[in-house]
Structure formats: structure tokens, C-alpha cells
């Protein structure tokens, strides 16, 4: 996954290291919160949705989708 300037308007996107777990989860949360689910692989979303800082209702909906 590449960091895109389009979704990171308030930070220097070139300095974000997605190998850092906190930065990765922050970036995933940002993508979900901006409606960019198509930019996240299903595996990444399934494995990490519990840890995302997103709306609780959205988190519940994502969890129910992957509970199948």
C-alpha cells in the first residue's frame, strides 16, 4: 500500500512509514473515514478493523461483514 497525498493533506505524506504499526493503523483509519475502502485490501481491513479509530457504527458494520 502506498501513502497518497490525496488523503494526507495535513502531514508530510513522504515521511509516513507504513511499516510502523501505529502509522499504518492511522492511515487505514484515515482511508476508512474518508470513504476510500477501495484503496484497502480486504485482508488488511479484516485483520485490522478492530484497531481502527473510526466511527463505532462503521466499525460494527465492517465487523459484521467479515464475520461471515
Buried (B, 14 or more C-beta within 10 A) or exposed (E): EEBEEEBBEEBEBEEBEBEEEEBBBBBBBBBBBEEBEEBBEEEBBBEBBEBBEBEEEBBEEBEEEEEE
